[in-house]
Amino acid sequence: MKKMKLLLAFVAALFCGSIQAQSLSANDVMVMPGGTATLSVSVAFSQKPWSVEFNLDLPSVVSTVGTAQRGEVLTSDKHVVEQNGTKVGAYPSDYGEDVFGATSGVVAIFTLVAPPDATPGTYTGTIKNGAISDLDGNNYNCPDATFTITIPGPTGINSVGGDNAAKEVYNLNGQRVEGKSLSKGVYVVNGKKVTVK
């Protein structure tokens, strides 16, 4: 009987809206050594959020460049994204009643950079201590979310070509010529002028 009461209480709370579904997530990224990549953090909530806060925990092989940019769900000009170290917040700048433009979507965009000597490998980043607030001032904690950052290594390809390389042959009109035997004339073979006599 006790289990039945708990089940009924859970179902009633679910239908009355007192149980919120909320999460923060980020896309997996690949950053070339010496390059940059875009990391997007998204929110999912059962209603339009009023604010979002989280910590962005990155592996030491990458860092952010500049400050976070506004995502697509921040539709009001009054919405701002502030970043102080690893702490990030998105909310109305005047603390008014402007909620986000949607219940889910990108809330913040970061530019990640890897130094030229970054060690190749697969690393894990985490969105920690996430919290979403509604317009009534209720705060909802989000579970931590992980994402993958890949730093690719060298390909091992040192040169292209060789005796068995495919030959691209074009006539002087820029048309590709197929076949093994060419009639007399001037052709472009693998980017070089060749005369067939």
HELIX and SHEET records of a PDB file:
HELIX    1   1 LYS A    2  CYS A   16  1                                  15    
SHEET    1   A 4 GLN A  22  ALA A  26  0                                        
SHEET    2   A 4 THR A  36  PHE A  45 -1                                        
SHEET    3   A 4 SER A 104  VAL A 113 -1                                        
SHEET    4   A 4 SER A  63  ARG A  70 -1                                        
SHEET    1   B 6 VAL A  29  MET A  30  0                                        
SHEET    2   B 6 ALA A 145  ILE A 151  1                                        
SHEET    3   B 6 GLY A 121  SER A 133 -1                                        
SHEET    4   B 6 SER A  51  ASP A  57 -1                                        
SHEET    5   B 6 LYS A  87  PRO A  92 -1                                        
SHEET    6   B 6 HIS A  79  ASN A  84 -1                                        
SHEET    1   C 4 VAL A  29  MET A  30  0                                        
SHEET    2   C 4 ALA A 145  ILE A 151  1                                        
SHEET    3   C 4 GLY A 121  SER A 133 -1                                        
SHEET    4   C 4 ASN A 139  ASN A 141 -1                                        
SHEET    1   D 3 VAL A 169  ASN A 171  0                                        
SHEET    2   D 3 GLY A 185  VAL A 189 -1                                        
SHEET    3   D 3 LYS A 192  VAL A 196 -1                                        
END                                                                             
